[in-house]
Amino acid sequence: MAITTTYTVSGMTCGHCAAAVKGELEALNSVSAVDVDLVAGGDSTVTVTSAEPLSRDAVAAAVDEAGDYRLVTP
């Protein structure tokens, strides 16, 4: 059963930023899809679909690894 979780990420300003965050999140174990609703210069919504629950720490680390971005919620 797939689990869909929505996160808020700050710091993304363009499509390249969104692609970097998407790529890092897709690399996490059990992630099957990532959708980024980019709000340039604001808080963007990132929806992650995974086979298992993801730890907030793992998601935050992946977002941080992508660049100068920050996981805001949850």
N, C-alpha and C positions, 0 to 999 in steps of 0.2 A: 504494500500500500504506500503510495507516494505522500509525502508530507510537504506542504507548501508553506513557507514562512516569508513574511515581508519585513524588510529591514529599511532603515533610513540611513543614508550615507551622505556625509557632507564633503565638500571640497572638489567635486567633479565639475569641470567647466566645458567639456567638449566630448565628442564621440570617441576620441582616443582614450580619454580618462575612463569612460564607460566600458570600453573594450578591455582595458587593463584590469579593472575591477572584475568584470565578467570572467575573464580568463583565469584569474587567481581563484575565484569562487568555484568555477567549473573543475578545477584541479583537486578540490576536496573530495575525499572518499564519499561515495554514495550520492553525490550531486549529479542529477540528470539534466537539469535545465536552470538557466539564470536569465532573467529578464530585467533590464535596466530602463526605468522611466527617468531620463535625464532632465534635471532642472538646472541649467547652466548657472553656476555661481550660488545655487541654493541647495536645499536638501533634496536629494534624489531618492526615489523609491526603487529598491532592488528586491525582486521576488525570486526566491530560491526554492527549487523542487528537489527533494532528496528522498532516498529510500529509508533513511534513518534520521532521527533528530540530530541536529548539529549543535555543538556547544557554542555558546556565544564567544568564548575565547578563540575558538578555531576560526569563526567567521571574522572576528575583529582582526586576527592575525593576518588572514588572507587579504582583507581590505587594506591593512597597513602595508603589506608586502607589495601591493599594486602601485603604491605611490603615496603622495601626501593627502590621503583621504582618511576619514574617521567614521567609524560605526557609531551612529547616534542612538538608535533603538533597535530591537528591544533590549 
